[in-house]
């Protein structure tokens, strides 16, 4: 039987991309997160507005993202989950293919195994809007797999923030990876907080014994 691992990208496998963009272009407003603006779509409209005001094009952003590295050990962690622990890995991210594409080869995952959103550009190369690939949340992807008759038994999900909660609820083992204090405080008690990839692997090893 297939065991699935649904894994978030930013904050779990790769660094926070907006923080980096904010620092690189020296625009502090761009580091605002869903902690300050709870509604993600509102937050994205705000970010797109700021980029437009500063005339920062999508290509400039993807250029700098190419310099970013995944979190150390991310690729090996995924290999371990797949080869030794026999998980089928699916990435579920509220980020965009346009931003994440450079990372997929670096973590050894095909973009076909990732569920993200898309960005639309205008004729000047500025980001115009987000084309959202789901309406409600990350759980929609897990429900899709359930409907296709995959058992979710022994499946896991790993995320670091509020937008990961709905997917962590739907699996047998939901992991919060290095969450902020605020995220941890608001998380259900049955989510497992993990500080490292090794801790996740150790937890899974213990299950088998
Ligand atoms: Mg995240």
Boltz pocket constraint, residues with backbone or C-beta under 6 A from the ligand:
constraints:
  - pocket:
      binder: B
      contacts: [[A, 8], [A, 9], [A, 10], [A, 11], [A, 12], [A, 159], [A, 160], [A, 161]]
      max_distance: 6.0
